[in-house]
Amino acid sequence: MSEHVEPSSEHPVEHPGYGTFIKVWVALLILTACLVGMSHVSQTYAVWGLLTLTPLKAGLVFYFFMHLRYEGPLFKIVILVTLGTLLIFFALLFSDVAFR
């Protein structure tokens, strides 16, 4: 009665070792230190640093720690479309505030 489903051997999943996670963690620490350094220099650098480095940090977390790397292409496309839509809304929001 119960059916046993074999894992698909088409795409073998190779999980990274601890070294990969440690390297990503160190990269996140360095990027955080860069953001803190930028915030001490000036507010303008802090804002530009937040707008550029924070999405990079979020991408690293999504890709490695949330295992987006091992998902199928359709799920990756859905995530990219969602983030693109969010960027469009942010651009519209900033343009509305800039031209008031």
TIVO-2410 file (N, C-alpha, C; in nm, 3 decimals):
# residues 100
REC num residu      c1      c2      c3 atome chaine
REC   1      M   0.080  -0.118   0.000     N      A
REC   1      M   0.000   0.000   0.000    CA      A
REC   1      M   0.085   0.126   0.000     C      A
REC   2      S   0.188   0.132   0.080     N      A
REC   2      S   0.268   0.253   0.082    CA      A
REC   2      S   0.369   0.250  -0.032     C      A
REC   3      E   0.385   0.363  -0.093     N      A
REC   3      E   0.479   0.373  -0.204    CA      A
REC   3      E   0.608   0.437  -0.155     C      A
REC   4      H   0.718   0.378  -0.194     N      A
REC   4      H   0.847   0.432  -0.157    CA      A
REC   4      H   0.902   0.510  -0.276     C      A
REC   5      V   0.930   0.638  -0.255     N      A
REC   5      V   0.979   0.723  -0.362    CA      A
REC   5      V   1.130   0.736  -0.346     C      A
REC   6      E   1.202   0.699  -0.450     N      A
REC   6      E   1.348   0.711  -0.450    CA      A
REC   6      E   1.388   0.855  -0.477     C      A
REC   7      P   1.490   0.904  -0.412     N      A
REC   7      P   1.538   1.038  -0.446    CA      A
REC   7      P   1.587   1.044  -0.589     C      A
REC   8      S   1.564   1.157  -0.651     N      A
REC   8      S   1.603   1.172  -0.791    CA      A
REC   8      S   1.755   1.174  -0.802     C      A
REC   9      S   1.807   1.092  -0.893     N      A
REC   9      S   1.951   1.089  -0.913    CA      A
REC   9      S   1.996   1.180  -1.027     C      A
REC  10      E   1.899   1.255  -1.085     N      A
REC  10      E   1.934   1.345  -1.195    CA      A
REC  10      E   2.021   1.461  -1.147     C      A
REC  11      H   1.985   1.516  -1.034     N      A
REC  11      H   2.057   1.631  -0.980    CA      A
REC  11      H   2.105   1.598  -0.839     C      A
REC  12      P   2.222   1.540  -0.828     N      A
REC  12      P   2.270   1.510  -0.693    CA      A
REC  12      P   2.300   1.639  -0.617     C      A
REC  13      V   2.258   1.642  -0.494     N      A
REC  13      V   2.275   1.761  -0.411    CA      A
REC  13      V   2.405   1.747  -0.334     C      A
REC  14      E   2.495   1.840  -0.357     N      A
REC  14      E   2.621   1.843  -0.284    CA      A
REC  14      E   2.617   1.959  -0.187     C      A
REC  15      H   2.604   1.928  -0.061     N      A
REC  15      H   2.599   2.033   0.040    CA      A
REC  15      H   2.739   2.082   0.070     C      A
REC  16      P   2.753   2.212   0.092     N      A
REC  16      P   2.886   2.266   0.121    CA      A
REC  16      P   2.931   2.225   0.260     C      A
REC  17      G   3.059   2.228   0.278     N      A
REC  17      G   3.114   2.196   0.408    CA      A
REC  17      G   3.111   2.316   0.500     C      A
REC  18      Y   3.163   2.296   0.619     N      A
REC  18      Y   3.166   2.405   0.715    CA      A
REC  18      Y   3.253   2.521   0.667     C      A
REC  19      G   3.353   2.492   0.588     N      A
REC  19      G   3.442   2.597   0.538    CA      A
REC  19      G   3.368   2.701   0.457     C      A
REC  20      T   3.273   2.657   0.375     N      A
REC  20      T   3.195   2.751   0.294    CA      A
REC  20      T   3.112   2.843   0.383     C      A
REC  21      F   3.047   2.785   0.484     N      A
REC  21      F   2.964   2.866   0.573    CA      A
REC  21      F   3.050   2.963   0.655     C      A
REC  22      I   3.168   2.921   0.693     N      A
REC  22      I   3.256   3.010   0.767    CA      A
REC  22      I   3.304   3.124   0.678     C      A
REC  23      K   3.336   3.095   0.552     N      A
REC  23      K   3.378   3.200   0.459    CA      A
REC  23      K   3.266   3.302   0.436     C      A
REC  24      V   3.144   3.253   0.421     N      A
REC  24      V   3.030   3.343   0.401    CA      A
REC  24      V   3.009   3.427   0.526     C      A
REC  25      W   3.021   3.366   0.642     N      A
REC  25      W   3.004   3.437   0.768    CA      A
REC  25      W   3.110   3.546   0.783     C      A
REC  26      V   3.234   3.516   0.747     N      A
REC  26      V   3.341   3.616   0.754    CA      A
REC  26      V   3.313   3.729   0.655     C      A
REC  27      A   3.264   3.695   0.536     N      A
REC  27      A   3.229   3.799   0.438    CA      A
REC  27      A   3.118   3.888   0.492     C      A
REC  28      L   3.019   3.830   0.560     N      A
REC  28      L   2.913   3.910   0.620    CA      A
REC  28      L   2.967   4.001   0.730     C      A
REC  29      L   3.062   3.950   0.809     N      A
REC  29      L   3.124   4.033   0.913    CA      A
REC  29      L   3.201   4.150   0.852     C      A
REC  30      I   3.274   4.124   0.745     N      A
REC  30      I   3.350   4.230   0.678    CA      A
REC  30      I   3.257   4.335   0.619     C      A
REC  31      L   3.149   4.291   0.555     N      A
REC  31      L   3.053   4.386   0.499    CA      A
REC  31      L   2.985   4.468   0.608     C      A
REC  32      T   2.957   4.405   0.723     N      A
REC  32      T   2.900   4.479   0.835    CA      A
REC  32      T   2.999   4.581   0.889     C      A
REC  33      A   3.125   4.543   0.897     N      A
REC  33      A   3.228   4.638   0.941    CA      A
REC  33      A   3.239   4.755   0.843     C      A
REC  34      C   3.227   4.728   0.715     N      A
REC  34      C   3.229   4.835   0.614    CA      A
REC  34      C   3.112   4.930   0.634     C      A
REC  35      L   2.994   4.876   0.662     N      A
REC  35      L   2.877   4.960   0.686    CA      A
REC  35      L   2.896   5.047   0.811     C      A
REC  36      V   2.950   4.989   0.915     N      A
REC  36      V   2.974   5.066   1.038    CA      A
REC  36      V   3.076   5.175   1.011     C      A
REC  37      G   3.182   5.141   0.937     N      A
REC  37      G   3.283   5.242   0.903    CA      A
REC  37      G   3.224   5.354   0.820     C      A
REC  38      M   3.139   5.320   0.724     N      A
REC  38      M   3.076   5.423   0.641    CA      A
REC  38      M   2.985   5.513   0.724     C      A
REC  39      S   2.919   5.456   0.824     N      A
REC  39      S   2.828   5.537   0.905    CA      A
REC  39      S   2.905   5.635   0.993     C      A
REC  40      H   3.030   5.603   1.025     N      A
REC  40      H   3.110   5.696   1.104    CA      A
REC  40      H   3.171   5.807   1.019     C      A
REC  41      V   3.182   5.783   0.888     N      A
REC  41      V   3.240   5.885   0.799    CA      A
REC  41      V   3.140   5.997   0.775     C      A
REC  42      S   3.025   5.962   0.720     N      A
REC  42      S   2.919   6.062   0.698    CA      A
REC  42      S   2.787   5.990   0.676     C      A
REC  43      Q   2.679   6.066   0.689     N      A
REC  43      Q   2.547   6.008   0.669    CA      A
REC  43      Q   2.523   5.973   0.523     C      A
REC  44      T   2.580   6.048   0.433     N      A
REC  44      T   2.563   6.020   0.290    CA      A
REC  44      T   2.626   5.885   0.256     C      A
REC  45      Y   2.747   5.862   0.305     N      A
REC  45      Y   2.811   5.731   0.281    CA      A
REC  45      Y   2.733   5.619   0.347     C      A
REC  46      A   2.677   5.647   0.465     N      A
REC  46      A   2.600   5.545   0.535    CA      A
REC  46      A   2.477   5.504   0.454     C      A
REC  47      V   2.407   5.601   0.397     N      A
REC  47      V   2.287   5.569   0.318    CA      A
REC  47      V   2.325   5.492   0.193     C      A
REC  48      W   2.429   5.537   0.122     N      A
REC  48      W   2.469   5.466   0.001    CA      A
REC  48      W   2.523   5.327   0.034     C      A
REC  49      G   2.591   5.316   0.146     N      A
REC  49      G   2.639   5.185   0.190    CA      A
REC  49      G   2.524   5.091   0.222     C      A
REC  50      L   2.422   5.144   0.289     N      A
REC  50      L   2.306   5.061   0.320    CA      A
REC  50      L   2.232   5.019   0.193     C      A
REC  51      L   2.223   5.109   0.096     N      A
REC  51      L   2.151   5.076  -0.027    CA      A
REC  51      L   2.227   4.979  -0.116     C      A
REC  52      T   2.359   4.970  -0.101     N      A
REC  52      T   2.435   4.880  -0.188    CA      A
REC  52      T   2.481   4.753  -0.117     C      A
REC  53      L   2.532   4.767   0.004     N      A
REC  53      L   2.588   4.649   0.072    CA      A
REC  53      L   2.483   4.562   0.139     C      A
REC  54      T   2.375   4.620   0.186     N      A
REC  54      T   2.273   4.540   0.253    CA      A
REC  54      T   2.206   4.440   0.159     C      A
REC  55      P   2.170   4.477   0.035     N      A
REC  55      P   2.117   4.374  -0.055    CA      A
REC  55      P   2.220   4.264  -0.086     C      A
REC  56      L   2.347   4.300  -0.091     N      A
REC  56      L   2.450   4.199  -0.112    CA      A
REC  56      L   2.455   4.102   0.006     C      A
REC  57      K   2.448   4.155   0.126     N      A
REC  57      K   2.446   4.070   0.244    CA      A
REC  57      K   2.321   3.981   0.246     C      A
REC  58      A   2.207   4.038   0.211     N      A
REC  58      A   2.083   3.960   0.208    CA      A
REC  58      A   2.092   3.849   0.103     C      A
REC  59      G   2.154   3.880  -0.011     N      A
REC  59      G   2.171   3.778  -0.114    CA      A
REC  59      G   2.258   3.663  -0.067     C      A
REC  60      L   2.364   3.694   0.005     N      A
REC  60      L   2.449   3.587   0.059    CA      A
REC  60      L   2.372   3.500   0.158     C      A
REC  61      V   2.291   3.563   0.243     N      A
REC  61      V   2.212   3.486   0.339    CA      A
REC  61      V   2.110   3.400   0.267     C      A
REC  62      F   2.040   3.457   0.169     N      A
REC  62      F   1.942   3.378   0.094    CA      A
REC  62      F   2.008   3.261   0.022     C      A
REC  63      Y   2.117   3.289  -0.044     N      A
REC  63      Y   2.180   3.190  -0.130    CA      A
REC  63      Y   2.242   3.074  -0.052     C      A
REC  64      F   2.312   3.104   0.057     N      A
REC  64      F   2.382   2.999   0.129    CA      A
REC  64      F   2.307   2.949   0.251     C      A
REC  65      F   2.267   3.040   0.341     N      A
REC  65      F   2.208   2.996   0.467    CA      A
REC  65      F   2.063   2.954   0.453     C      A
REC  66      M   1.990   3.010   0.356     N      A
REC  66      M   1.851   2.970   0.335    CA      A
REC  66      M   1.839   2.870   0.220     C      A
REC  67      H   1.951   2.822   0.170     N      A
REC  67      H   1.961   2.713   0.071    CA      A
REC  67      H   1.891   2.743  -0.060     C      A
REC  68      L   1.888   2.870  -0.101     N      A
REC  68      L   1.831   2.904  -0.231    CA      A
REC  68      L   1.917   2.845  -0.343     C      A
REC  69      R   2.041   2.819  -0.313     N      A
REC  69      R   2.133   2.761  -0.409    CA      A
REC  69      R   2.085   2.625  -0.461     C      A
REC  70      Y   2.012   2.553  -0.377     N      A
REC  70      Y   1.969   2.417  -0.412    CA      A
REC  70      Y   1.827   2.410  -0.465     C      A
REC  71      E   1.762   2.524  -0.480     N      A
REC  71      E   1.625   2.524  -0.530    CA      A
REC  71      E   1.624   2.519  -0.683     C      A
REC  72      G   1.508   2.489  -0.736     N      A
REC  72      G   1.490   2.480  -0.880    CA      A
REC  72      G   1.487   2.617  -0.945     C      A
REC  73      P   1.498   2.620  -1.077     N      A
REC  73      P   1.502   2.749  -1.149    CA      A
REC  73      P   1.371   2.828  -1.137     C      A
REC  74      L   1.257   2.760  -1.129     N      A
REC  74      L   1.129   2.832  -1.120    CA      A
REC  74      L   1.121   2.911  -0.990     C      A
REC  75      F   1.163   2.850  -0.881     N      A
REC  75      F   1.159   2.919  -0.752    CA      A
REC  75      F   1.254   3.038  -0.752     C      A
REC  76      K   1.370   3.024  -0.814     N      A
REC  76      K   1.466   3.135  -0.824    CA      A
REC  76      K   1.407   3.250  -0.905     C      A
REC  77      I   1.335   3.217  -1.012     N      A
REC  77      I   1.272   3.320  -1.095    CA      A
REC  77      I   1.164   3.394  -1.016     C      A
REC  78      V   1.087   3.320  -0.937     N      A
REC  78      V   0.983   3.383  -0.854    CA      A
REC  78      V   1.046   3.480  -0.755     C      A
REC  79      I   1.156   3.440  -0.693     N      A
REC  79      I   1.225   3.526  -0.598    CA      A
REC  79      I   1.276   3.652  -0.669     C      A
REC  80      L   1.336   3.636  -0.787     N      A
REC  80      L   1.389   3.751  -0.861    CA      A
REC  80      L   1.277   3.847  -0.904     C      A
REC  81      V   1.164   3.794  -0.948     N      A
REC  81      V   1.052   3.879  -0.988    CA      A
REC  81      V   0.999   3.955  -0.867     C      A
REC  82      T   0.992   3.888  -0.753     N      A
REC  82      T   0.945   3.953  -0.631    CA      A
REC  82      T   1.040   4.066  -0.589     C      A
REC  83      L   1.169   4.040  -0.592     N      A
REC  83      L   1.266   4.143  -0.556    CA      A
REC  83      L   1.267   4.258  -0.657     C      A
REC  84      G   1.248   4.225  -0.785     N      A
REC  84      G   1.239   4.329  -0.887    CA      A
REC  84      G   1.119   4.419  -0.866     C      A
REC  85      T   1.006   4.360  -0.831     N      A
REC  85      T   0.885   4.437  -0.802    CA      A
REC  85      T   0.908   4.528  -0.681     C      A
REC  86      L   0.973   4.476  -0.579     N      A
REC  86      L   1.005   4.556  -0.462    CA      A
REC  86      L   1.095   4.674  -0.499     C      A
REC  87      L   1.194   4.650  -0.585     N      A
REC  87      L   1.282   4.759  -0.629    CA      A
REC  87      L   1.205   4.866  -0.706     C      A
REC  88      I   1.110   4.824  -0.788     N      A
REC  88      I   1.028   4.920  -0.862    CA      A
REC  88      I   0.948   5.007  -0.766     C      A
REC  89      F   0.888   4.944  -0.664     N      A
REC  89      F   0.812   5.021  -0.566    CA      A
REC  89      F   0.901   5.117  -0.488     C      A
REC  90      F   1.023   5.073  -0.453     N      A
REC  90      F   1.116   5.163  -0.385    CA      A
REC  90      F   1.153   5.280  -0.475     C      A
REC  91      A   1.177   5.254  -0.603     N      A
REC  91      A   1.212   5.361  -0.697    CA      A
REC  91      A   1.097   5.461  -0.710     C      A
REC  92      L   0.974   5.410  -0.716     N      A
REC  92      L   0.859   5.500  -0.722    CA      A
REC  92      L   0.845   5.582  -0.594     C      A
REC  93      L   0.869   5.518  -0.480     N      A
REC  93      L   0.862   5.589  -0.353    CA      A
REC  93      L   0.967   5.698  -0.345     C      A
REC  94      F   1.091   5.667  -0.383     N      A
REC  94      F   1.197   5.768  -0.377    CA      A
REC  94      F   1.173   5.881  -0.475     C      A
REC  95      S   1.120   5.848  -0.593     N      A
REC  95      S   1.094   5.954  -0.690    CA      A
REC  95      S   0.980   6.043  -0.642     C      A
REC  96      D   0.882   5.985  -0.574     N      A
REC  96      D   0.772   6.065  -0.520    CA      A
REC  96      D   0.824   6.160  -0.412     C      A
REC  97      V   0.910   6.111  -0.326     N      A
REC  97      V   0.964   6.196  -0.219    CA      A
REC  97      V   1.058   6.301  -0.276     C      A
REC  98      A   1.135   6.267  -0.379     N      A
REC  98      A   1.233   6.359  -0.437    CA      A
REC  98      A   1.167   6.478  -0.507     C      A
REC  99      F   1.048   6.459  -0.565     N      A
REC  99      F   0.986   6.564  -0.643    CA      A
REC  99      F   0.870   6.632  -0.572     C      A
REC 100      R   0.867   6.628  -0.443     N      A
REC 100      R   0.762   6.700  -0.367    CA      A
REC 100      R   0.803   6.841  -0.341     C      A
***
